[in-house]
Amino acid sequence: MGFGFESLDVWKKSIAYANIVISLAENINTSRKHWRLIEQLEASSASVAMNIAEGKGRYSKKEFVQFLYIARGSLYESMTLLNIFKERSWIDKSSYEDTANRATEIAKMINRLIQSIKGWD
């Protein structure tokens, strides 16, 4: 038996995004470790797919949309942290741009999904 969220392309891309961001976080090398920020980056990137899945498991469209809003917020949070990490030279510009491109695509997909669900009402 599969779960409904597994068929969503946005969920699949969010899983890939989280794995890429977590790999980046694992390779951050600073003279002073900022564990809280790194952990928050990992959590917020994983939260995107987690909220999509949780929302899909709800029994109302309104709740699903609310979880999609939360997923989008987590995506923006992770990109803000990656921007800070880029500015501090903890990650390189190329890695930042790659994740930013992926995040932009995911954000557009979330927005389209929200609009399609709202259109069901």
C-alpha positions in Angstrom: 0.0 0.0 0.0 1.4 3.4 -1.0 0.9 6.8 0.5 -0.9 9.5 -1.6 1.9 12.0 -1.1 4.4 9.7 -2.8 2.8 10.3 -6.2 3.3 14.1 -5.9 6.2 15.4 -8.0 6.6 18.3 -5.6 7.1 15.9 -2.7 9.7 13.9 -4.7 11.6 17.1 -5.6 11.4 18.2 -1.9 12.9 14.9 -0.8 15.8 15.4 -3.3 16.2 19.1 -2.1 16.4 18.0 1.5 19.0 15.4 0.7 21.1 17.9 -1.2 20.9 20.5 1.6 21.7 17.9 4.3 24.8 16.9 2.3 25.8 20.5 2.1 25.3 20.9 5.8 27.4 17.8 6.5 30.4 19.4 4.7 30.3 22.8 6.3 33.6 23.5 7.8 33.9 26.6 10.0 36.5 27.6 12.5 33.7 27.9 15.0 30.9 25.4 14.6 27.5 26.9 14.6 25.6 23.7 15.3 22.2 25.4 16.0 22.1 27.1 12.6 23.3 24.0 10.8 20.7 21.8 12.6 18.0 24.4 11.7 19.0 24.2 8.0 18.7 20.5 8.0 15.4 20.6 9.9 13.8 23.3 7.7 14.9 21.6 4.4 13.4 18.3 5.6 10.3 20.1 6.8 9.3 21.0 3.2 8.6 17.4 2.2 7.3 16.4 5.7 4.6 19.1 5.6 3.5 18.2 2.1 3.1 14.6 3.3 1.3 15.6 6.5 -1.0 17.9 4.6 -1.8 15.2 2.0 -2.8 12.9 4.9 -5.4 15.3 6.2 -9.1 14.9 5.4 -9.8 18.4 4.2 -8.5 20.5 1.4 -8.3 23.5 3.7 -5.9 21.6 6.0 -3.8 20.4 3.0 -3.5 24.0 1.8 -2.4 25.2 5.3 0.3 22.5 5.4 1.4 23.6 1.9 1.8 27.2 3.2 3.9 25.8 6.0 6.0 23.8 3.6 6.6 26.9 1.5 7.6 28.8 4.6 10.1 26.1 5.5 11.5 26.3 2.0 12.0 30.0 2.4 13.6 29.5 5.8 16.1 27.0 4.5 17.0 29.3 1.6 17.5 32.2 4.0 19.9 30.1 6.0 21.7 29.0 2.9 22.0 32.7 1.9 23.6 33.5 5.2 26.0 30.5 4.8 26.9 31.7 1.4 27.6 35.2 2.7 29.8 33.7 5.4 31.6 31.5 2.8 30.5 28.3 4.5 29.1 27.1 1.2 30.2 28.2 -2.3 28.2 30.3 -4.7 27.6 27.4 -7.1 26.1 25.3 -4.4 23.9 28.1 -3.3 22.7 28.8 -6.8 21.9 25.1 -7.4 19.8 24.9 -4.3 18.2 28.3 -5.1 17.2 27.0 -8.5 15.7 23.8 -7.0 13.9 25.8 -4.3 12.4 28.2 -6.9 11.1 25.3 -8.8 9.6 23.7 -5.7 8.0 27.0 -4.6 6.4 27.4 -8.0 5.1 23.8 -7.7 3.7 24.4 -4.2 2.0 27.6 -5.4 0.4 25.8 -8.4 -0.8 23.0 -6.1 -2.3 25.5 -3.7 -4.1 27.2 -6.5 -5.4 23.9 -8.0 -6.7 22.8 -4.6 -8.4 26.1 -3.9 -10.0 25.8 -7.4 -11.7 22.6 -6.2 -13.9 24.5 -3.8 
